[in-house]
Amino acid sequence: MSVLIVGSTALDSIKTPKAENPRLLGGSASHAAVAASFFGPVNLVGVVGDDFPQRYIRLYERHGIDLEGLQVLPGKTFHWSGEYELNMNNRRTLKTELGVFETFTPTLPAAYQTTPFVLLANIAPALQHHVLDQMRRPRFVVADTMDLWLKVALQDLLKLVKRLDGFVLNDSEAQQLTGEDNVFRALKKIHRLGPRYVVIKQGSHGSILSGPHGLFLCPAYPLRQVVDPTGAGDSFVGGMMGYLAATKGPIDRHIRRAMTYGSVVASFCCEGFGLQRTTRVTRAQIDRRVKELERLTRF
Amino acid sequence: MSVLIVGSTALDSIKTPKAENPRLLGGSASHAAVAASFFGPVNLVGVVGDDFPQRYIRLYERHGIDLEGLQVLPGKTFHWSGEYELNMNNRRTLKTELGVFETFTPTLPAAYQTTPFVLLANIAPALQHHVLDQMRRPRFVVADTMDLWLKVALQDLLKLVKRLDGFVLNDSEAQQLTGEDNVFRALKKIHRLGPRYVVIKQGSHGSILSGPHGLFLCPAYPLRQVVDPTGAGDSFVGGMMGYLAATKGPIDRHIRRAMTYGSVVASFCCEGFGLQRTTRVTRAQIDRRVKELERLTRF
């Protein structure tokens, strides 16, 4: 089955202590869509300006990503610049130029409205609502978010969370949202906001699922070298949704393995700038790391 | 088989935002010995003053811990006071009174010198050396340490590490020792110092083993409430060594499960002040949490 992914489609200029990379393909939807594309068909909803490099369009196409929902508007593509500190955990935003994103209204092509799996990747909650309003009885809807929306659009976000099957956020966002520094107490509080599945991402420490069948402690793949963690969280949730959409049977039977697949795609994402490493990976390489994670956690 | 445990035997006065508990039984050897005692016989090597409460002697005895190696000397027992902040991660030492510990020389009873498993729990590296000097061909020697010794006794510690089969330390100590903020690169560097097995503890994120058969990502048991994390690391390594000593066959076949048992004992330790919760736990409760961890990590 297909997965519909809406989010930001952007150009990222990323500085780390070791290198500087201007105008890479980035944005939550780009990372999530490429990650999901390893498992099955993806419908992408986003907006870019007329400065958007043709080679990035070809990159989406090479991954079999359907672009009927990608609007190309006169103006500039959303451009984010950021800088990482030496330990790769602290990120500082240098510049955010919204460009065509400022007035973006995601309108779904008719063919997209019945996509069974929906990933509302990180983007303003009002836009996530707007996409969901256009869907006809989706089977499984998951949203990701970021700290910014907890600050400037909390009411929108809380309303959205009620409409979700699954909600994904990172540990500091979970603490910000619930006031709980204990991740397991935070999970409990987030369930009360609506979703049956809650996933808290913990970066290099993996992630935790709380669902109808209890908890799952999902490992992160051990990386000796992190080149650029931008998009790792989007790759995680994209890989997870792509895998779920490609798998028959109940969500509960597959969600743990789906998260592990997401975790592995995220590990590849961290090994290169932007999407440089992810776009060179094969499904066989992904499968190998998932098998390795199985061996690394068995006791 | 037996495990010999040397380390500190202390009185701990622990303050948290919610409570204050004076003169609890504490010290690295006390926590490790109680943790190991769930699995088999333990020989304890340590020193206490003549102010050491008789009820703590009885507590050791109830756990079947052999006390021939516990010296009782005229003077005061080592007394540590510390305070935890609200999130239980930051600890501040308020007072350290060494007492009889100041001049402690661990002399092993003859019967202890052939103990096959040796745990050099956190204590000055010179004392760890001294204990090891008295051992006759132990089968498996593991040491734990703390940041203090990396600062004030690094050369002693590096010499000790050469003599070990296994070395256990936490993530910030590993970074301090190797200058590596990546835990997997740190593991590699620590192997070069000597030990075949290196375990890096990551608190509530679990621990990582690097051994002859590669890595193992050991989960932490999910706790909704941490009452007092003092001694959790000692409980972890004590439980691990106790389980290993009680198990037939090669170390490699059992060390992953041993770590998981250590992790579970540490989880109980965190649920009460000092040893209050650990000393009320049964082997059956420990087994149940290990089984639960198996379910929580399977995918």
Contacts between the chains, C-beta under 8 A, distances in Angstrom:
chain1	res1	chain2	res2	distance
A	86	B	181	7.6
A	87	B	181	4.8
A	181	B	86	7.6
A	181	B	87	4.8
A	182	B	223	7.6
A	182	B	224	6.2
A	182	B	225	7.2
A	182	B	226	7.3
A	183	B	204	7.9
A	184	B	222	5.1
A	184	B	223	7.0
A	184	B	224	4.8
A	185	B	224	5.4
A	185	B	225	7.9
A	188	B	224	7.8
A	202	B	205	7.1
A	204	B	183	7.9
A	205	B	202	7.1
A	205	B	205	4.3
A	206	B	205	8.0
A	208	B	222	7.7
A	214	B	295	7.8
A	214	B	296	7.5
A	215	B	222	6.0
A	215	B	296	5.5
A	216	B	296	6.4
A	216	B	297	7.6
A	216	B	299	6.9
A	217	B	219	5.1
A	217	B	222	7.3
A	217	B	296	5.1
A	217	B	297	5.2
A	218	B	299	7.4
A	219	B	217	5.1
A	219	B	297	7.6
A	222	B	184	5.1
A	222	B	208	7.7
A	222	B	215	6.0
A	222	B	217	7.3
A	223	B	182	7.6
A	223	B	184	7.0
A	224	B	182	6.1
A	224	B	184	4.7
A	224	B	185	5.4
A	224	B	188	7.8
A	225	B	182	7.2
A	225	B	185	7.9
A	226	B	182	7.2
A	256	B	298	7.4
A	256	B	299	3.8
A	257	B	299	5.0
A	259	B	299	7.4
A	260	B	299	5.1
A	294	B	299	7.4
A	295	B	214	7.8
A	296	B	214	7.5
A	296	B	215	5.5
A	296	B	216	6.4
A	296	B	217	5.1
A	297	B	216	7.7
A	297	B	217	5.2
A	297	B	219	7.6
A	297	B	297	5.2
A	298	B	256	7.5
A	299	B	216	6.9
A	299	B	218	7.4
A	299	B	256	3.8
A	299	B	257	5.0
A	299	B	259	7.5
A	299	B	260	5.1
A	299	B	294	7.4
